[in-house]
Amino acid sequence: MASATISLSPFVIFLLLLVGTVSRHSCEAREPFACDPKDARTRGLPFCRDSLAVADRVKDLIGRLTLREKTRLLVNNAAAVPRLGIKGYEWWSEALHGVSNVGPGTKFGGHFPGATSFPQVITTAASFNASLWEAIGRVVSDEARAMYNGGAAGLTFWSPNVNIFRDPRWGRGQETPGEDPVVAGTYAASYVRGLQGNAGHRLKVAACCKHFTAYDLDNWNGVDRFHFNAKVSKQDIEDTFDVPFKMCVKEGKVASVMCSYNQVNGVPTCADPNLLRKTVRGVWRLDGYIVSDCDSVGVYYDTQHYTSTPEEAAADAIKAGLDLDCGPFLALHTEEALKRGLLKEIDVNGALANTLNVQMRLGMFDGEPSKQPFGNLGPKDVCTPAHQELALEAARQGIVLLKNHGPSLPLSPRRHRTIAVIGPNSNVTDTMIGNYAGVACGYITPMQGIGRYAKTIHQQGCTNVACTDDKLFSAAVNAARNADATVLVVGLDQTIEAEFRDRTGLLLPGRQQDLVSKVAAASRGPTILVLMSGGPIDVAFAQNDPRIGGILWAGYPGQAGGAAIADVLYGTSNPEGKLPMTWYPQDYLSNLPMTSMDMRSSRSRGYPGRTYRFYKGPVVYPFGHGLSYTKFVHTVASAPTVVAIPLAGRHARGNTTISGKAIRVTHAKCGRVSLGVDLDVKNVGSKDGSHTMLVFSKPPAGQWVPFKQLVAFEKVHVPAKAQRRVRINIHVCKFLSVVDRSGIRRIPMGEHSLHIGNTKHSISLQAATLGVIKS
């Protein structure tokens, strides 16, 4: 996947350069976690010598621990080992889109009253800007390190959530980068690199990709995540659900993976050695630790009744490859499991080796934090102007223009001097930061943002998003009659979609649709609909209503969301976001249980399929939809028409690797197979703008291939009337391959059609003993 080029103003780029510098500000020094140079008991011990290899230090420390001390280190609130100068440690901190107050490892207050709250992940994903994702990670880790130095946070952050947004009802879809596995994987690798830093084996903070795997149901129709057995084919596991995790580990070099609550094909993920020990650690080569979702081990014993005794549950988890339990279960039952012979001490040592490895890479055994890299970050490095400007820029880039009839947008400060700002989300604060958020530095609501451009008349229209009655409708209608333009800010919040709260439908809640239609009918000027939500909403009524001139989706746009919305409404910022998920009609849900995990459609079963890759039915808005205030035209300047796939070793001598005219990826010389596409992007409009090129591939026809799949994306800024040439490199084995029914990734031979907007280019892949690319 080609990395996306960040599209930021020169001022923001300058601010980001400031972000990358080491601040001189510091707060009161934190005491060492371990290896205090003033502690004579440990000063000369090998595990405290940072000149030794980490593996040697870890081995020395494990050799000094008693069995009881070891078992007390297997849980998130790891106990202190006073005789070795090691303090207790809370592993559980969160940083999904800013340092969060979810989890006991982080405390706001005192020197750290808040932290920069970026847009929710689904909104940031809509920017399709990998450089932005990494930049956000760098800011979040700066603030996390500053809070750690001040004793207000840990260094292990259980973020990001890279599950696939498979079903539009999922309450946690907002936390994810959307429905496409390659986008989710690219997001994962980018954000993790930003969080963990670029100091080689040393970690700035330790990130965690979660929840592994096939986890995308919380509480639907009587089925909850604690009881759910996800029945998933080998094809869908390899083709969809595992892709982001694989990219997170192999490309992002993440320090941790979290297993999920659910079972996959009858086995709890946290007790499955094929998933944890064989795949994550063995095949993908995780250099770090595997942690359970909170109380997962207890859940599969108490709730799923997977084992007969708690000792068997503890033993199964550790032998499967689990290193750390979020919850008390392993601390309570591991010692007894050892006594009963269900587990060996060497298994416990292996788990500790992985957690201690990460702590040492974080510098937690290197003595005084103030003398380490990042040790001088403090309160003045949190909520800085540069960080808050990046939060605003991220919101601008993530807002998606869904409809612009007329065009009705952008609004004019000269012609639209009085704006009726209406709707249950028109003046919200916490709603804008979604879930797994912390305490924001401050807020700019939509009404406040619009108020910077025009005089506002504010009416809520509904008391809240539930909108159970029309008592406030008449005041809203009167406001619209007396304004030059009307902006309706409606949608969802955490009472509708959240962790353990899946949605029951896709329509606007309560009487919101009625409010929108009545206000639009009465509005004296153009009516603009702004939607706040994590998941898609069926707003076909508004798309088809000529009285509604424009529709924006803002997701949950973070602390500066109101300013970003206003900047887009008035054209200060040209909208550039694209939808990272399909917006389905309400009818899509007919006879479609959330519990059905199949991605591919089935005509015989009347099963529609899921996501743009496998669903071909009607949509409200397709994946990748997003309009601009200008117009871009792209043409293929150069690209190969034939690509020869070189086969490796003995496979080059015959056709034994070809099944149904598709070569096994493992039988190709993948390092030598990449194709470059040069695209000319011209801005033929009158307004500068950034354009996202989504490159889709349509593989040769086959019963098990996707209809199309995203293979690359790039963002480029193009001034009005100017043209830019963009080079996109596509790794053939990674992105032009498909997965067969047996879960084997193959490269289909024959014609692959690349689609970039309305532009198409065909490339023929041919098996060969020598890699030759022909133009």
Buried (B, 14 or more C-beta within 10 A) or exposed (E): BBBBBBBBEEEBEEBBEEBEEEBEEBBEBBEBBBBBEEBEEBBEBBBBBBEBEBEEBBBBBBEBBEEEBBBBBBBBBBBBBEEBBBBEBBBBBBBBBBBBBBBEBBBBEEBBEBBBBBBBBBBBBBBBBBBBBBBBBBBBBBBBBBBBBBBBBBBBBBBBBBBBBBBBBBBBBBBBBBBBBBBBBBBBBBBBBBBBBEEEEBBBBBBBBBBBBBBBBBBBEEBBBBEBBBBBBBBBBBBBBBBBBBBBBBBBBBBBBBBBBBBBBEBBBBBBBBBBBBBBBEEBEBBBBBBBBBBBBBBBBBBBEBBEBBBBBBBBBBBBBBBBBBBBBBBBBBBBBBEEEBBBEEBBBBBBBBBBBBBBBBBBBBBBBBEBBBBBBBBBBBBBEBBBBBBBBBBBBBBBBBBBBEEBBBBBEEEBBBBBBBBBBBBBBBBBBBBBBBBBBEBBBBBBBBBBBBEBBBBBBBEBBBBEEBEBBEBBBBBBBEBBBBBBBBBBBBEBBBBEBBBEEBBBBBBBBBBBBBBBEBBBBBBBBBBBBBBBBBBBBBBEBEBBBBBBBBBBBBBBBBBBBBBBBBBBBBBBBBBBBBBBBBEBBEEBEBBBBBBBBEEEEEBBBBBBBBBEEEBBBEBBBBBBBBBBBBEBEEBBEBBBBBBBEEBBEEEEBBEEBBBBBEBBBBEBBBBEBEBBBBBEBEBBBBBBBBBBBBBBEBEBBBBBBBBBBBBBBBEEEEBBEBEBBBBBBBBBBBBBEEBBBBBBBBBBBBBBBEBEBEBBBEBBEEBEBEE
